[in-house]
Amino acid sequence: MTSGLTRRQSLGFFAAAAALATSPAAAEGSGPVRAPLLRRGVNFHHPLNWPETTSRNGRLDYVWPPFANDVHKTSDDELRRLKALGFDFIRVTVDPSILIVSEGDRRQLLADRIRSLVARLNAAGFAVVVDLHPVRVNPAYQPSALVQPGAEAFAAYLRMVGQVAAILKDFPPDRIVFELMNEPGLDKLSDAPRWQPMLEALHASARAAAPNLPLMLEGVMWSDRKALIGLDLAPFRSSNVLYTFHYYEPHSFTHQGVENDVTSYCHDLAWPARADNVATVYSQAERLVAANPRLSAAERADALTRTKFLLDQYLAAGHNAARIRSDFEEVAQWAKRNSIPADRVVLGEFGCVFSSNGRPLGQDRVSWLAAVRQTSEAMGFPWAYWAYKGYGGMELIDPAGTMHQELIGALGLNA
């Protein structure tokens, strides 16, 4: 299948894939609906994501065997420590691109890696969410490329979803969940109608390969709650599914100072927002922009315009603990209307940077994390903190393996 398919051909493709959901293979798995009872989780973004690549004559290839460096490893002591802290599940992100392109022995090795990691985490006392998590390591299969209707990239992804479901289908259904695509690469709510038939096709592909495997579904716009609430649930009513959303609001606060982000020139932004603080942050942004020798005069002006707009927007929103509760209550009411148990609605990611432009956020960060975690628990939603270790400034442990102690209380973990 190529990107040159007509709209009629694309619709026909989706219809054929969705029909798998009612095939004999799917029907034959009917029985008790079982899924893990999740409570407190943490994201593992290091064991099976960001594979090392090489480029030769303009062609991208993967270093083999993949995921073999120390950065991809987790010791038994680390797992025991996480268990003692009170975590009961781990959400493991998996790069889909290497799965799509690998064949033969390479594909078998990857399948064995996934199985062995899930088995190891199960044996350590954790339920596991296997999350297909597109990243930009391979441009052909980056998030935006995978969600073009009728494109070969999506067709390849669809086949791979069925293969991964087959890899996971023999694990006990109360110890495993398969998340079909993290944060689909459609960043506007108006893109939701494009995502619905794709999600149905992905669900059907996984369900045909694994009739009883618990599946996790989400909406567009970075797995936003509003996109989740807007899904048509009818195709999934009789299926063993969980739902998920992510929460990093307000983005200006949680991602302040992140390089190449719209908030890169912000630091010391307080939560909840205060007018005096916002004014100070803008003055600091002016100095940061002026000190950047790589920016032209036009780029400096643009950076300051964008930063001022974000800060004005942040102040006007008045985001606080009550707003978090209101946002989560919206999801809770949706679940209630659709007879979805609260423990099948998972806050799959939330986090906030430790520092911005080299300056720690301090107590405001701790307060935001505690408010999100407590609200999630009050609604009965399981949660998974982003992330255990890696990069990005939200890690539970630093590069030396030392835990950020302030997170223990914020996340309600065992001291």
Sequence and secondary structure as in RCSB ss.txt:
>XXXX:A:sequence
MTSGLTRRQSLGFFAAAAALATSPAAAEGSGPVRAPLLRRGVNFHHPLNWPETTSRNGRLDYVWPPFANDVHKTS
DDELRRLKALGFDFIRVTVDPSILIVSEGDRRQLLADRIRSLVARLNAAGFAVVVDLHPVRVNPAYQPSALVQPG
AEAFAAYLRMVGQVAAILKDFPPDRIVFELMNEPGLDKLSDAPRWQPMLEALHASARAAAPNLPLMLEGVMWSDR
KALIGLDLAPFRSSNVLYTFHYYEPHSFTHQGVENDVTSYCHDLAWPARADNVATVYSQAERLVAANPRLSAAER
ADALTRTKFLLDQYLAAGHNAARIRSDFEEVAQWAKRNSIPADRVVLGEFGCVFSSNGRPLGQDRVSWLAAVRQT
SEAMGFPWAYWAYKGYGGMELIDPAGTMHQELIGALGLNA
>XXXX:A:secstr
  TT  HHHHHHHHHHHHHGGGSHHHHTT S        EEEEEEEEESS  EEEETTEEEE SS S SGGG   
HHHHHHHHHHT  EEEEEE HHHHHH  HHHHHHHHHHHHHHHHHHHHTT EEEEEE   SSSGGGSHHHHTSTT
 HHHHHHHHHHHHHHHHHTTS TTSEEEE  SS S  SGGGHHHHHHHHHHHHHHHHHH TT  EEE  HHHH H
HHHHTS  GGGTTS EEEEEEE  SHHHHTTT TTSTTTT  S  SS  HHHHHHHHHHHHHHHHT TT  HHHH
HHHHHHHHHHHHHHHHHT  HHHHHHHHHHHHHHHHHTT  GGGEEEEEE   SEETTEE THHHHHHHHHHHHH
HHHHT  EEES SSSSSS  SB TTS B THHHHHTT   
